[in-house]
Amino acid sequence: MSTTASAAAVEGDALDTASSLSEKQRRILQYLRRNADSQMYFKSRLIAEDLDLTAKEVGANMRPLLDGEFDVCIEKWGYSSGTTWKVTV
């Protein structure tokens, strides 16, 4: 298999993973992609404000993003004054 074919296969797998996300999960992922510089920290409540969701909805929809293979790495980072997420691009 050529390098191009391998890259296309990996990209296809990533698209398959992204297509299995709910609408809210896709919105959160797009938000993180747009707003994260190389490494940033985001609070659930601030993501929620920008996406017209609740902080609880953000937290509940982060699990597939934590477990999935995407172009961003997300880690649950802290709990003071709400959950903080470390996002690395």
C-alpha positions as CSV (number, residue, x, y, z in Angstrom):
1,M,0.0,0.0,0.0
2,S,1.4,3.4,-0.9
3,T,1.9,6.3,1.6
4,T,-1.0,8.2,-0.1
5,A,-3.3,5.2,0.2
6,S,-2.3,4.8,3.9
7,A,-3.0,8.4,4.6
8,A,-6.3,8.2,2.9
9,A,-7.2,5.1,4.9
10,V,-6.3,6.8,8.2
11,E,-8.2,10.0,7.2
12,G,-11.2,7.8,6.3
13,D,-11.1,6.1,9.7
14,A,-11.0,9.6,11.4
15,L,-14.0,10.6,9.4
16,D,-15.8,7.4,10.4
17,T,-15.1,8.2,14.0
18,A,-16.2,11.8,13.7
19,S,-19.4,10.8,11.9
20,S,-20.4,8.7,14.9
21,L,-20.5,11.8,17.1
22,S,-23.7,13.5,18.0
23,E,-24.4,17.1,16.8
24,K,-23.4,18.5,20.2
25,Q,-20.2,16.5,20.2
26,R,-19.3,17.7,16.7
27,R,-20.0,21.3,17.8
28,I,-17.7,21.0,20.8
29,L,-15.0,19.4,18.7
30,Q,-15.2,22.2,16.1
31,Y,-15.1,24.8,18.9
32,L,-12.0,23.3,20.4
33,R,-10.3,23.0,16.9
34,R,-11.1,26.7,16.1
35,N,-10.1,28.1,19.5
36,A,-7.1,26.0,20.6
37,D,-3.7,27.2,19.9
38,S,-1.0,24.6,20.3
39,Q,-2.1,24.0,23.9
40,M,-4.9,25.7,25.7
41,Y,-7.2,25.2,28.8
42,F,-10.9,25.5,28.5
43,K,-13.6,25.6,31.3
44,S,-16.8,23.7,30.5
45,R,-18.9,26.7,31.5
46,L,-17.1,28.9,29.1
47,I,-17.4,26.4,26.2
48,A,-21.1,26.1,27.2
49,E,-21.7,29.9,27.1
50,D,-20.2,30.1,23.6
51,L,-22.1,27.1,22.2
52,D,-25.5,27.9,24.0
53,L,-25.2,24.7,26.1
54,T,-25.0,24.0,29.8
55,A,-21.7,23.1,31.4
56,K,-23.3,19.8,32.3
57,E,-24.0,19.1,28.6
58,V,-20.5,19.9,27.7
59,G,-19.1,17.6,30.3
60,A,-21.5,14.8,29.4
61,N,-20.5,15.1,25.7
62,M,-16.7,15.1,26.2
63,R,-16.3,11.4,26.8
64,P,-16.4,10.4,23.1
65,L,-14.0,13.2,22.3
66,L,-11.6,12.0,25.1
67,D,-11.9,8.4,23.8
68,G,-11.8,9.1,20.1
69,E,-8.9,9.5,17.8
70,F,-9.1,13.1,16.5
71,D,-6.6,15.8,15.5
72,V,-6.9,17.3,19.0
73,C,-5.8,15.7,22.3
74,I,-8.2,16.4,25.2
75,E,-7.5,15.7,28.9
76,K,-9.7,16.3,31.9
77,W,-7.4,18.6,33.8
78,G,-9.0,20.3,36.9
79,Y,-12.2,20.7,38.9
80,S,-11.9,24.0,40.8
81,S,-14.8,26.3,39.8
82,G,-15.9,23.7,37.3
83,T,-14.2,21.2,35.0
84,T,-11.2,22.4,33.0
85,W,-10.0,20.6,29.8
86,K,-6.5,20.7,28.5
87,V,-6.6,20.7,24.7
88,T,-3.5,20.1,22.6
89,V,-3.5,20.5,18.8
